[in-house]
């Protein structure tokens, strides 16, 4: 067996910042400490913090008055911030700056009275936060069929934004459909899909032709991890989205395959190495690390923690 380890893979700058923020907040304030939604979409990361006394909530009203709450990397709507202030919560904002960029674009377009067509997945935490910035102006579109079904006149004043963790190829198809319907549509000055999502997809595209099977480390609710598995399958390769090697179905390997291993932007590297170790022990696999693009991005801790530091 041969293992190709895709680089870049795993944690992005936004996830690193969010996790470091929660670690620092625990040091300063101790447990219990509350996080609005999962800090990142990864089962093992969330469970590790849960065992240390972090409580993840889906309703801001679940946080006791006066307690400390950290907003996840996916961002929150303004109404959540308002409720937190009313409840006198100590709020720490660990929103990824690339998500904040999309929020600011939504606010700008709304002020200019655009109808904003947000390309994303219904119910995703990031989509909920972005929509909350301008709920009267934003309409979600998830595919070309929904673009065609829009009840807007051809000359409507429209703009588009995208969720940061989408498939680049899928987003481009939807954007092309929007431009056909609304040739005058405007978009963000720079792509909304984040650098890490693009880089991990690029690595899979380049390396998947050499592989027989693809393992994507990541949780089922991780949008960018799902896109990596979908991308591999689009190239005709079997792909498994797993939290750990224990999630693989039995007998999925012959033992002589070339296995491409990558990881979503919220998946810990230790889970990748656990897979590598298991395949080495079972099949005598040898490993080849392949770097498609270098990453040197980092984000500072939230202002609330920098002040204390």
LINFEN-V566399 format. One record per pair of residues at least 4 apart in sequence whose C-alpha atoms are under 6 Angstrom apart, sorted by sequence separation. I is the first residue (numbers start at 1). J is the second residue. D is the distance in Angstrom with one decimal. If there is no record, write none. Layout:
BEGIN
I | J | D
I | J | D
END
This chain:
BEGIN
11 | 15 | 5.9
16 | 20 | 6.0
17 | 21 | 6.0
25 | 29 | 5.8
26 | 30 | 4.5
50 | 54 | 4.7
85 | 89 | 6.0
110 | 114 | 5.5
127 | 131 | 5.9
131 | 135 | 5.3
172 | 176 | 6.0
178 | 182 | 5.8
179 | 183 | 4.7
204 | 208 | 5.4
227 | 231 | 6.0
233 | 237 | 4.9
263 | 267 | 5.9
279 | 283 | 5.5
280 | 284 | 4.5
49 | 54 | 5.5
84 | 89 | 5.3
109 | 114 | 5.5
141 | 146 | 5.7
232 | 237 | 5.7
233 | 238 | 5.8
242 | 247 | 5.7
280 | 285 | 4.4
279 | 285 | 5.9
218 | 225 | 5.5
229 | 239 | 5.5
37 | 56 | 5.7
34 | 54 | 5.7
36 | 56 | 6.0
37 | 57 | 5.5
75 | 95 | 4.7
32 | 53 | 5.1
33 | 54 | 4.9
34 | 55 | 4.8
35 | 56 | 4.8
36 | 57 | 5.2
37 | 58 | 5.2
68 | 89 | 5.7
70 | 91 | 5.7
73 | 94 | 5.4
74 | 95 | 5.7
116 | 137 | 5.7
117 | 138 | 5.9
118 | 139 | 6.0
119 | 140 | 6.0
31 | 53 | 5.1
32 | 54 | 5.6
34 | 56 | 5.8
65 | 87 | 5.0
66 | 88 | 4.9
67 | 89 | 5.2
68 | 90 | 4.5
69 | 91 | 5.0
70 | 92 | 4.6
71 | 93 | 5.0
72 | 94 | 5.6
73 | 95 | 4.0
115 | 137 | 5.0
116 | 138 | 4.6
117 | 139 | 5.0
118 | 140 | 4.8
119 | 141 | 5.0
120 | 142 | 5.5
65 | 88 | 6.0
66 | 89 | 4.6
68 | 91 | 6.0
70 | 93 | 5.9
71 | 94 | 5.5
72 | 95 | 5.8
73 | 96 | 4.9
117 | 140 | 5.8
118 | 141 | 6.0
119 | 142 | 5.7
213 | 237 | 5.8
215 | 239 | 5.8
217 | 241 | 6.0
218 | 242 | 5.7
219 | 243 | 5.4
213 | 238 | 5.2
214 | 239 | 4.5
215 | 240 | 5.1
216 | 241 | 4.8
217 | 242 | 5.2
218 | 243 | 5.1
159 | 185 | 5.3
213 | 239 | 6.0
217 | 243 | 5.5
103 | 130 | 5.3
158 | 185 | 5.3
159 | 186 | 4.7
160 | 187 | 5.0
244 | 271 | 5.9
154 | 182 | 5.9
159 | 187 | 5.4
164 | 192 | 5.4
165 | 193 | 5.9
255 | 283 | 5.7
164 | 193 | 3.9
144 | 174 | 5.4
162 | 192 | 5.7
164 | 194 | 5.2
245 | 275 | 5.3
165 | 197 | 5.8
39 | 72 | 4.4
35 | 69 | 5.3
33 | 68 | 5.9
34 | 69 | 4.6
35 | 70 | 4.7
36 | 71 | 5.2
35 | 71 | 5.9
225 | 264 | 4.4
224 | 264 | 6.0
116 | 158 | 5.8
118 | 160 | 5.7
114 | 157 | 5.3
115 | 158 | 4.8
116 | 159 | 4.9
117 | 160 | 4.6
118 | 161 | 4.9
119 | 162 | 4.5
120 | 163 | 5.1
114 | 158 | 5.2
116 | 160 | 5.4
118 | 162 | 5.5
212 | 257 | 5.8
214 | 259 | 5.7
212 | 258 | 5.3
213 | 259 | 5.1
214 | 260 | 4.7
215 | 261 | 4.8
216 | 262 | 5.1
217 | 263 | 4.4
218 | 264 | 5.4
211 | 258 | 4.9
214 | 261 | 5.9
216 | 263 | 5.1
211 | 259 | 5.6
211 | 260 | 5.8
218 | 267 | 5.1
74 | 125 | 6.0
75 | 126 | 6.0
74 | 126 | 4.7
77 | 129 | 4.2
76 | 129 | 4.3
75 | 129 | 5.6
18 | 73 | 5.8
77 | 132 | 4.5
77 | 133 | 5.8
165 | 224 | 4.9
167 | 227 | 5.6
18 | 94 | 5.2
14 | 96 | 4.8
203 | 292 | 5.6
42 | 219 | 5.2
41 | 222 | 5.1
12 | 196 | 6.0
9 | 200 | 5.9
8 | 200 | 5.9
94 | 302 | 5.9
93 | 302 | 6.0
92 | 304 | 6.0
42 | 266 | 6.0
9 | 262 | 5.6
10 | 263 | 4.7
12 | 265 | 5.2
1 | 255 | 5.6
9 | 263 | 5.0
10 | 264 | 5.1
11 | 265 | 4.5
1 | 256 | 4.4
3 | 258 | 5.8
10 | 265 | 4.6
11 | 266 | 5.1
1 | 257 | 5.1
2 | 258 | 4.6
3 | 259 | 4.8
4 | 260 | 4.7
5 | 261 | 5.1
6 | 262 | 5.3
1 | 258 | 5.9
3 | 260 | 5.9
10 | 267 | 5.2
2 | 285 | 5.3
7 | 290 | 5.9
1 | 285 | 4.5
2 | 286 | 5.2
3 | 287 | 4.7
4 | 288 | 5.0
5 | 289 | 4.6
6 | 290 | 5.5
7 | 291 | 4.5
13 | 297 | 5.9
4 | 289 | 5.8
13 | 298 | 4.9
END
